[in-house]
Amino acid sequence: MPSIKKIFSNNLSAAIFVIILVMALIALYAMMLGQMPVAIFLQHLVNGISLGSLFALIAIGYTMVYTILSMINFAHGDIFMISLYFAFFALSTFRMPWVLALVCVAVLTPLVGILVERFAYRPLRNAPKNSVLISAIGTSFLLENAATYLFGGRPKAFPDIPSLTRVISIRSVNFQVVSLVIPLITAIALAILLNFIHRTKTGIAMRAVAKDYETAKIMGVNINQIIALTFIIGSALAAVGGFMWGAKYPGITPMMGVMPGLKCFVAAVVGGISDIKGAVVGGFILGLGEVMIVALFPSISGYRDAFAFVVLIVILLVKPAGILGTRVTEKV
């Protein structure tokens, strides 16, 4: 049996252990107070895992762009919003089956990511960091206003997908099918992405660019191609997350990408913004924590969005590099 020291020598194992321990303590606390029967707790747990999986899918895009370019793509939340409009029209206007619509959205949304990279970031690649940051914020505003102009400012209802929104009951625990589909898709996407990054030549090239941009360029790596591919992958994951978000939370507005985008950025920072697995861990921490706090303390449910930023402040004070992040020393 492995020792505690050996278990915690792996940051990922330690993070998972902490998440499980916190959830167990919350469950014990709630049951001791008689506030939450086991069935209700399990129902909230499923919802928390589902929300955490959505945060994880979107947070990976922030992590990948930051790892390659050392910049925050603040337009990522708005790319997520655009994917929801693509899904809306695919389902309601073109009457596509939801699986085909999901594939189309995952193909179309990366085109937006490529355009953002090509026209907003590539011309400023050698510019000061502040210029790139301003460009990212400006691109975010541009996408929001473009969506308002093209699709209108009124909220749209995401089309109902009966096979995903159907409620199933397992021993008095009721939840939608989509709540089970989302974690499954997240696990599959993470496994494919990690395998791609660690076992393919293109993935190795991406890691080389992330490690040393200039050296990779000298060694013949096509920098523009690798960066474009990074935006394609991040946007595709945001598209899948957006489609599932719409199925679970059926309301679409041009400004809806702001808060999920910020929360997913926080998730990436909490987990370690330079680590893909860290983004996933951060997503689960925020998703589970947000759902459980609302379940245990309904009187403060109006402040649920503040939870992510409280966690961010605590992590920055205790471990600035994030749970799975490592400190990087820059040569001067």
CORNOR-V276029 format. One record per backbone hydrogen bond with DSSP energy under -1.0 kcal/mol. NH is the residue of the N-H (numbers start at 1). CO is the residue of the C=O. E is the energy in kcal/mol with one decimal. If there is no record, write none. Layout:
NH	CO	E
NH	CO	E
This chain:
7	3	-2.1
8	4	-2.3
10	7	-1.2
14	10	-2.2
15	11	-2.5
16	12	-2.5
17	13	-2.4
18	14	-2.3
19	15	-2.3
20	16	-2.4
21	17	-2.5
22	18	-2.7
23	19	-2.3
24	20	-2.2
25	21	-2.3
26	22	-2.4
27	23	-2.4
28	24	-2.5
29	25	-2.6
30	26	-2.6
31	27	-2.4
32	28	-2.3
33	29	-1.7
35	30	-1.9
41	37	-2.3
42	38	-2.6
43	39	-1.8
44	40	-2.4
45	41	-2.4
46	42	-2.3
47	43	-2.0
48	44	-2.7
49	45	-2.5
50	46	-2.3
51	47	-2.5
52	48	-2.7
53	49	-2.1
54	50	-1.8
55	51	-2.4
56	52	-2.3
57	53	-2.3
58	54	-1.8
59	55	-2.7
60	56	-1.8
63	59	-2.1
64	60	-2.7
65	61	-1.9
66	62	-2.3
67	63	-2.6
68	64	-1.8
69	65	-2.9
70	66	-2.3
74	72	-1.5
76	73	-2.0
79	75	-1.8
80	76	-1.9
81	77	-1.4
82	78	-2.4
83	79	-1.9
84	80	-1.1
85	81	-1.3
86	82	-2.3
87	83	-2.3
88	84	-2.4
89	85	-2.4
90	86	-2.2
91	87	-2.3
92	88	-2.9
93	89	-1.3
94	89	-2.1
96	90	-2.4
101	97	-2.7
102	98	-2.2
103	99	-1.9
104	100	-2.5
105	101	-2.5
106	102	-2.2
107	103	-1.1
108	104	-2.8
109	105	-2.4
111	108	-1.1
113	109	-1.7
114	110	-2.6
115	111	-2.1
116	112	-2.4
117	113	-2.3
118	114	-2.8
119	115	-2.4
120	116	-2.2
122	117	-2.8
124	121	-1.1
125	122	-1.6
127	124	-1.6
132	128	-1.4
133	129	-2.4
134	130	-2.4
135	131	-2.1
136	132	-2.3
137	133	-2.2
138	134	-2.7
139	135	-2.5
140	136	-1.8
141	137	-2.1
142	138	-2.4
143	139	-2.5
144	140	-2.1
145	141	-2.5
146	142	-2.5
147	143	-2.3
148	144	-1.9
149	145	-2.3
150	146	-2.7
151	147	-2.8
152	148	-1.3
156	252	-2.5
164	161	-2.0
165	161	-2.6
166	162	-1.2
168	175	-2.8
170	173	-2.4
173	170	-1.2
175	168	-2.1
177	166	-1.9
178	164	-2.5
180	177	-1.6
181	177	-1.9
182	178	-2.4
184	180	-1.3
185	181	-2.7
186	182	-2.5
187	183	-2.5
188	184	-2.3
189	185	-2.9
190	186	-2.5
191	187	-2.3
192	188	-2.5
193	189	-2.5
194	190	-2.7
195	191	-2.1
196	192	-2.5
197	193	-2.6
198	194	-2.1
199	195	-1.9
200	196	-1.0
204	200	-2.3
205	201	-2.3
206	202	-2.2
207	203	-2.2
208	204	-2.2
209	205	-2.4
210	206	-2.2
211	207	-2.0
212	208	-2.8
216	212	-2.4
217	213	-1.8
218	214	-2.2
219	215	-2.1
220	217	-1.2
221	216	-2.3
223	221	-1.3
226	222	-2.2
227	223	-2.7
228	224	-2.3
229	225	-2.3
230	226	-2.0
231	227	-2.0
232	228	-2.1
233	229	-2.6
234	230	-2.4
235	231	-2.4
236	232	-2.3
237	233	-2.3
238	234	-2.0
239	235	-2.1
240	236	-2.2
241	237	-2.6
242	238	-2.7
243	239	-2.5
244	240	-2.1
245	241	-2.3
246	242	-2.4
247	243	-1.8
248	244	-1.7
249	245	-3.9
251	249	-2.2
252	156	-2.7
256	253	-1.6
258	255	-1.5
261	257	-1.7
262	258	-2.3
263	259	-2.6
264	260	-2.4
265	261	-2.0
266	262	-2.5
267	263	-2.5
268	264	-2.2
269	265	-2.2
270	266	-3.1
271	267	-2.4
272	268	-1.5
275	272	-2.4
279	275	-1.7
280	276	-1.6
281	277	-2.4
282	278	-2.9
283	279	-2.1
284	280	-2.2
285	281	-2.2
286	282	-2.3
287	283	-2.6
288	284	-2.6
289	285	-2.2
290	286	-2.6
291	287	-2.0
292	288	-2.5
293	289	-2.3
294	290	-1.7
295	291	-2.0
296	292	-2.6
297	293	-2.7
300	297	-1.8
301	298	-1.6
303	300	-2.1
304	301	-1.5
306	303	-1.2
307	304	-1.0
310	306	-2.0
311	307	-2.5
312	308	-2.0
313	309	-2.1
314	310	-2.3
315	311	-2.7
316	312	-2.5
317	313	-1.7
318	314	-2.4
319	315	-3.1
322	319	-2.5
323	270	-3.0
324	271	-3.0
